[in-house]
Amino acid sequence: MSILTGKEKRDLRARGQRLEPCASIGRAGLSPGAVENIDQFLARNGLIKVRLPASKSDETGHQAESLAKLTNSQVIGQVGRSLLLYRHGVDPSENSV
């Protein structure tokens, strides 16, 4: 997985602001079905927004990193319960926002 520069992350966060969450993680956590669904969205779009369940901030960060590892993606940004994931190889500018 390639390391993104600060400018690339900034550009991706700017694009991600306009996105609606395409998936939500429930109270049950990262179920295999949820991870597979998010993996498919990443393969199709490259940049997605995911909504995490309400929990303590340190748990939210841990969930974000776990999800990125399971889906072979990178955490681009996290604000509250919203998480931006990016997978290299799909150009997010090709997809309509």
Secondary structure as the mmCIF struct_conf table of DSSP 4:
data_model
#
loop_
_struct_conf.conf_type_id
_struct_conf.id
_struct_conf.beg_label_comp_id
_struct_conf.beg_label_asym_id
_struct_conf.beg_label_seq_id
_struct_conf.end_label_comp_id
_struct_conf.end_label_asym_id
_struct_conf.end_label_seq_id
HELX_LH_PP_P HELX_LH_PP_P1 SER A 2 THR A 5
HELX_RH_AL_P HELX_RH_AL_P1 GLY A 6 GLY A 16
TURN_TY1_P TURN_TY1_P1 GLN A 17 ARG A 18
HELX_LH_PP_P HELX_LH_PP_P2 LEU A 19 PRO A 21
BEND BEND1 CYS A 22 CYS A 22
STRN STRN1 ALA A 23 SER A 24
TURN_TY1_P TURN_TY1_P2 ARG A 27 ALA A 28
BEND BEND2 LEU A 30 LEU A 30
HELX_RH_AL_P HELX_RH_AL_P2 PRO A 32 ASN A 45
BEND BEND3 GLY A 46 GLY A 46
STRN STRN2 LEU A 47 ARG A 51
HELX_LH_PP_P HELX_LH_PP_P3 LEU A 52 PRO A 53
BEND BEND4 ALA A 54 ALA A 54
HELX_RH_AL_P HELX_RH_AL_P3 SER A 57 LEU A 70
TURN_TY1_P TURN_TY1_P3 THR A 71 ASN A 72
STRN STRN3 GLN A 74 VAL A 79
TURN_TY1_P TURN_TY1_P4 GLY A 80 ARG A 81
STRN STRN4 SER A 82 TYR A 86
TURN_TY1_P TURN_TY1_P5 HIS A 88 GLY A 89
BEND BEND5 VAL A 90 VAL A 90
HELX_RH_3T_P HELX_RH_3T_P1 PRO A 92 GLU A 94
BEND BEND6 ASN A 95 ASN A 95
#
